[in-house]
Structure formats: structure tokens, C-alpha cells
Amino acid sequence: MGSPSRLYERKKAPHPITPSLLALSRALMLDAGEIEALAIMAETPQALFLTDDAAARLAAEELGYRVRGSIGILLRAIRRGRLMAAEAVLA
């Protein structure tokens, strides 16, 4: 079985894969879903990339995207008064 990025290449992704994304996906062994999400980010670079996957986070940061994980989203909601700290613990 081929690497995840090779399998993804064969499927003809709906969003174009840039050479830099392809290189990062191979180096960091990203799966097809992560590659597709990063390809979508290329079309909407002002968006926030949400992931708890360390390799996908590294790739997104290398590509210049803003990245947050679950904890970051919870902290942001608390700081903005949209969530109480006690609620975050229960979430």
C-alpha cells in the first residue's frame, strides 16, 4: 500500500495540491483528510485551521496559516466571555 499522499494523488483531489503542500504531506505523513483540509485553506487563507494533530499543525504553520487546537478554541471562548471556565471543564 502506498503512502497517504500517494493514495491522495491518485484520487484526483477536488482542490489543487500545491508542490509545497505535497512535499509537507510526504515529509509529515499527513493523511488524505488533512491534505484536503490544507488544500482548502489555500483557497481561504484568512480562515482558522482547527486541528489537534501535531503534524497537520506543523504543516499549516509552515504554509503560513493561523492554527488552533481544541484547547485554544476553549480558551478563546472563555476570554471573549462566550464560555465560562467551569463550562469548559465540563465540555
PAKOLDO-486167 format. One record per residue: residue number from 1; x, y, z of N, C-alpha, C, O in turn; residue in one letter. Coordinates in Angstrom, 1 decimal. Example, Ala and Ser with C-alpha at 12.3 -4.5 7.8 and 13.67 -1.06 7.14 Angstrom:
2
ATOM   seq       nu       nv       nw      cau      cav      caw       cu       cv       cw       ou       ov       ow   type
ATOM     1     13.2     -5.7      7.8     12.3     -4.5      7.8     13.2     -3.3      7.8     14.2     -3.3      8.5      a
ATOM     2     12.8     -2.2      7.1     13.7     -1.1      7.1     12.9      0.0      7.9     13.4      1.1      8.0      s
//
This chain:
91
ATOM   seq       nu       nv       nw      cau      cav      caw       cu       cv       cw       ou       ov       ow   type
ATOM     1      0.8     -1.2      0.0      0.0      0.0      0.0      0.9      1.2      0.0      1.9      1.3      0.7      m
ATOM     2      0.5      2.3     -0.8      1.3      3.5     -0.9      1.1      4.4      0.3      0.3      4.2      1.2      g
ATOM     3      1.9      5.4      0.3      1.8      6.4      1.4      0.5      7.2      1.2     -0.1      7.2      0.1      s
ATOM     4      0.0      7.8      2.3     -1.3      8.5      2.2     -1.3      9.6      1.2     -2.3      9.8      0.5      p
ATOM     5     -0.2     10.3      1.0     -0.2     11.4      0.0     -0.2     10.8     -1.4     -0.8     11.4     -2.3      s
ATOM     6      0.4      9.6     -1.6      0.4      9.0     -2.9     -1.1      8.5     -3.2     -1.6      8.6     -4.3      r
ATOM     7     -1.7      7.9     -2.2     -3.1      7.5     -2.4     -4.0      8.7     -2.8     -4.9      8.6     -3.6      l
ATOM     8     -3.7      9.8     -2.1     -4.5     11.0     -2.3     -4.3     11.5     -3.8     -5.2     12.0     -4.4      y
ATOM     9     -3.0     11.5     -4.2     -2.7     11.9     -5.6     -3.5     11.2     -6.6     -4.0     11.7     -7.6      e
ATOM    10     -3.7      9.9     -6.4     -4.4      9.0     -7.4     -5.9      9.4     -7.5     -6.5      9.1     -8.5      r
ATOM    11     -6.4      9.9     -6.4     -7.9     10.1     -6.4     -8.3     11.4     -7.1     -9.5     11.6     -7.3      k
ATOM    12     -7.4     12.2     -7.5     -7.7     13.5     -8.2     -8.5     14.4     -7.2     -9.7     14.4     -7.3      k
ATOM    13     -7.8     15.0     -6.3     -8.4     15.8     -5.3     -9.2     17.0     -5.9     -8.9     17.5     -7.0      a
ATOM    14    -10.4     17.3     -5.3    -11.2     18.4     -5.8    -10.5     19.8     -5.7    -10.8     20.7     -6.4      p
ATOM    15     -9.6     19.9     -4.7     -8.9     21.1     -4.5     -7.4     20.9     -4.9     -6.8     19.9     -4.5      h
ATOM    16     -6.8     21.8     -5.7     -5.5     21.6     -6.1     -4.5     21.5     -5.0     -4.5     22.2     -4.0      p
ATOM    17     -3.5     20.6     -5.2     -2.5     20.4     -4.2     -1.2     21.1     -4.7     -0.7     20.7     -5.7      i
ATOM    18     -0.7     22.1     -3.9      0.5     22.8     -4.3      1.7     21.9     -4.1      1.7     21.0     -3.3      t
ATOM    19      2.8     22.2     -4.8      4.0     21.4     -4.6      4.5     21.5     -3.1      5.0     20.5     -2.6      p
ATOM    20      4.3     22.7     -2.5      4.8     22.8     -1.1      3.9     21.9     -0.2      4.4     21.3      0.7      s
ATOM    21      2.6     21.9     -0.4      1.7     21.1      0.4      2.1     19.6      0.2      2.1     18.8      1.1      l
ATOM    22      2.3     19.2     -1.1      2.6     17.8     -1.4      3.9     17.4     -0.7      4.0     16.3     -0.1      l
ATOM    23      4.9     18.3     -0.7      6.2     18.0      0.0      6.0     17.8      1.5      6.5     16.9      2.1      a
ATOM    24      5.2     18.8      2.1      5.0     18.7      3.5      4.2     17.5      3.9      4.4     16.8      4.9      l
ATOM    25      3.2     17.1      3.0      2.4     15.9      3.3      3.2     14.7      3.3      2.9     13.8      4.1      s
ATOM    26      4.2     14.6      2.4      5.0     13.4      2.4      6.0     13.4      3.6      6.2     12.4      4.2      r
ATOM    27      6.6     14.6      3.9      7.5     14.6      5.0      6.9     14.4      6.3      7.5     13.7      7.2      a
ATOM    28      5.6     14.8      6.5      5.0     14.7      7.8      4.0     13.6      7.8      3.3     13.3      8.8      l
ATOM    29      3.9     12.8      6.7      3.0     11.7      6.6      1.5     12.0      7.0      0.9     11.4      7.8      m
ATOM    30      1.0     13.1      6.3     -0.3     13.5      6.5     -1.3     12.6      5.8     -1.0     12.0      4.8      l
ATOM    31     -2.5     12.4      6.4     -3.5     11.6      5.7     -4.3     12.4      4.7     -4.2     13.6      4.7      d
ATOM    32     -5.1     11.7      3.9     -5.8     12.4      2.9     -6.7     13.5      3.4     -6.9     14.6      2.7      a
ATOM    33     -7.4     13.3      4.5     -8.3     14.3      5.1     -7.5     15.6      5.5     -8.0     16.7      5.3      g
ATOM    34     -6.3     15.4      6.1     -5.5     16.6      6.4     -5.0     17.3      5.2     -5.0     18.5      5.2      e
ATOM    35     -4.6     16.6      4.2     -4.2     17.2      2.9     -5.3     18.0      2.3     -5.1     19.1      1.9      i
ATOM    36     -6.5     17.4      2.3     -7.6     18.1      1.7     -8.0     19.4      2.5     -8.2     20.4      1.9      e
ATOM    37     -7.9     19.3      3.8     -8.2     20.5      4.6     -7.2     21.6      4.4     -7.6     22.7      4.3      a
ATOM    38     -5.9     21.2      4.2     -4.9     22.2      4.0     -5.0     22.8      2.5     -4.7     23.9      2.3      l
ATOM    39     -5.5     22.0      1.6     -5.7     22.4      0.2     -6.9     23.4      0.2     -6.8     24.4     -0.5      a
ATOM    40     -7.9     23.2      1.0     -9.0     24.2      1.1     -8.5     25.5      1.7     -8.9     26.5      1.3      i
ATOM    41     -7.6     25.4      2.7     -7.0     26.6      3.3     -6.4     27.5      2.3     -6.4     28.7      2.5      m
ATOM    42     -5.8     26.9      1.3     -5.1     27.7      0.2     -6.1     28.6     -0.5     -5.8     29.7     -1.0      a
ATOM    43     -7.4     28.2     -0.5     -8.4     29.0     -1.1     -9.0     30.0     -0.2     -9.6     31.0     -0.6      e
ATOM    44     -8.9     29.8      1.1     -9.4     30.7      2.1     -8.4     30.9      3.2     -8.6     30.5      4.4      t
ATOM    45     -7.2     31.5      2.9     -6.1     31.6      3.8     -6.4     32.5      5.1     -5.7     32.4      6.0      p
ATOM    46     -7.5     33.3      5.0     -7.8     34.1      6.2     -8.5     33.2      7.2     -8.7     33.7      8.4      q
ATOM    47     -8.9     32.0      6.9     -9.7     31.1      7.8     -8.7     30.6      8.9     -7.5     30.8      8.8      a
ATOM    48     -9.3     30.0      9.9     -8.6     29.5     11.0     -8.5     28.0     10.9     -9.6     27.3     10.8      l
ATOM    49     -7.4     27.4     10.8     -7.2     25.9     10.7     -7.3     25.3     12.0     -6.5     25.5     12.9      f
ATOM    50     -8.3     24.4     12.2     -8.5     23.7     13.5     -8.1     22.3     13.4     -8.5     21.5     12.6      l
ATOM    51     -7.1     21.9     14.3     -6.7     20.6     14.3     -6.0     20.3     15.7     -5.4     21.2     16.3      t
ATOM    52     -6.1     19.0     16.1     -5.3     18.6     17.3     -4.2     17.7     16.8     -3.5     17.1     17.7      d
ATOM    53     -4.0     17.5     15.5     -2.9     16.7     15.0     -1.6     17.5     14.9     -1.6     18.5     14.2      d
ATOM    54     -0.6     17.0     15.6      0.7     17.8     15.6      1.3     18.0     14.2      1.8     19.0     13.9      a
ATOM    55      1.3     16.9     13.4      1.9     17.0     12.1      1.1     18.0     11.2      1.7     18.8     10.5      a
ATOM    56     -0.3     17.9     11.2     -1.1     18.8     10.5     -0.9     20.3     10.9     -0.9     21.2     10.1      a
ATOM    57     -0.7     20.4     12.2     -0.5     21.8     12.8      0.9     22.3     12.2      0.9     23.5     11.8      r
ATOM    58      1.9     21.5     12.2      3.2     21.9     11.7      3.1     22.3     10.2      3.7     23.3      9.8      l
ATOM    59      2.4     21.5      9.5      2.2     21.8      8.0      1.5     23.1      7.8      1.9     24.0      7.0      a
ATOM    60      0.4     23.3      8.6     -0.4     24.6      8.4      0.5     25.8      8.8      0.4     26.8      8.1      a
ATOM    61      1.2     25.7      9.9      2.1     26.8     10.3      3.2     27.1      9.3      3.4     28.2      9.0      e
ATOM    62      3.7     26.0      8.7      4.8     26.2      7.7      4.2     26.9      6.4      4.9     27.6      5.7      e
ATOM    63      2.9     26.6      6.1      2.3     27.2      5.0      1.7     28.6      5.3      1.2     29.3      4.4      l
ATOM    64      1.9     29.1      6.5      1.5     30.4      6.9      0.1     30.6      7.4     -0.4     31.7      7.4      g
ATOM    65     -0.6     29.5      7.7     -2.0     29.6      8.2     -2.0     29.8      9.7     -1.2     29.4     10.4      y
ATOM    66     -3.1     30.4     10.1     -3.4     30.5     11.6     -4.0     29.2     12.0     -4.9     28.6     11.4      r
ATOM    67     -3.4     28.7     13.1     -3.8     27.3     13.6     -4.3     27.4     15.0     -3.7     28.1     15.8      v
ATOM    68     -5.3     26.6     15.4     -5.7     26.4     16.8     -6.1     25.0     17.0     -6.5     24.3     16.0      r
ATOM    69     -6.0     24.5     18.2     -6.4     23.2     18.6     -7.6     23.4     19.5     -8.1     24.5     19.7      g
ATOM    70     -8.1     22.3     20.1     -9.3     22.3     20.9     -9.1     23.2     22.1    -10.0     24.0     22.4      s
ATOM    71     -8.0     23.1     22.8     -7.8     23.9     24.0     -7.7     25.4     23.6     -8.3     26.2     24.3      i
ATOM    72     -7.1     25.7     22.5     -7.1     27.1     22.0     -8.4     27.7     21.8     -8.7     28.8     22.1      g
ATOM    73     -9.3     26.9     21.2    -10.7     27.3     20.9    -11.4     27.6     22.3    -12.1     28.6     22.4      i
ATOM    74    -11.3     26.7     23.2    -11.9     26.9     24.5    -11.4     28.1     25.2    -12.2     28.9     25.8      l
ATOM    75    -10.1     28.3     25.2     -9.5     29.5     25.8    -10.0     30.8     25.2    -10.3     31.7     25.9      l
ATOM    76    -10.1     30.8     23.9    -10.6     31.9     23.2    -12.0     32.2     23.5    -12.4     33.4     23.7      r
ATOM    77    -12.9     31.2     23.6    -14.3     31.4     24.0    -14.4     32.0     25.4    -15.2     32.8     25.7      a
ATOM    78    -13.5     31.5     26.4    -13.5     32.0     27.7    -13.1     33.5     27.8    -13.8     34.3     28.4      i
ATOM    79    -12.0     33.8     27.0    -11.6     35.2     27.0    -12.6     36.1     26.4    -12.7     37.3     26.8      r
ATOM    80    -13.4     35.7     25.5    -14.4     36.5     24.9    -15.7     36.5     25.6    -16.7     37.2     25.2      r
ATOM    81    -15.8     35.8     26.7    -17.0     35.8     27.5    -18.1     34.9     26.9    -19.2     35.0     27.4      g
ATOM    82    -17.8     34.0     26.0    -18.8     33.2     25.4    -18.9     31.8     26.1    -19.8     31.1     25.9      r
ATOM    83    -18.0     31.6     27.0    -18.0     30.3     27.8    -17.4     30.6     29.1    -16.4     31.3     29.2      l
ATOM    84    -17.9     30.0     30.1    -17.4     30.1     31.5    -16.3     29.0     31.6    -16.5     27.9     31.1      m
ATOM    85    -15.3     29.3     32.4    -14.2     28.3     32.6    -14.8     27.0     33.1    -14.4     25.9     32.7      a
ATOM    86    -15.8     27.0     34.1    -16.4     25.8     34.6    -17.1     25.0     33.5    -17.1     23.8     33.5      a
ATOM    87    -17.7     25.7     32.5    -18.4     25.0     31.4    -17.3     24.3     30.5    -17.6     23.3     30.0      e
ATOM    88    -16.2     25.0     30.4    -15.1     24.4     29.5    -14.6     23.1     30.1    -14.3     22.1     29.4      a
ATOM    89    -14.6     23.0     31.4    -14.1     21.8     32.1    -15.1     20.7     31.9    -14.7     19.5     31.7      v
ATOM    90    -16.4     21.0     31.9    -17.4     20.0     31.7    -17.6     19.6     30.2    -18.1     18.6     29.9      l
ATOM    91    -17.1     20.4     29.3    -17.2     20.2     27.9    -16.3     19.1     27.5    -16.3     18.7     26.3      a
//
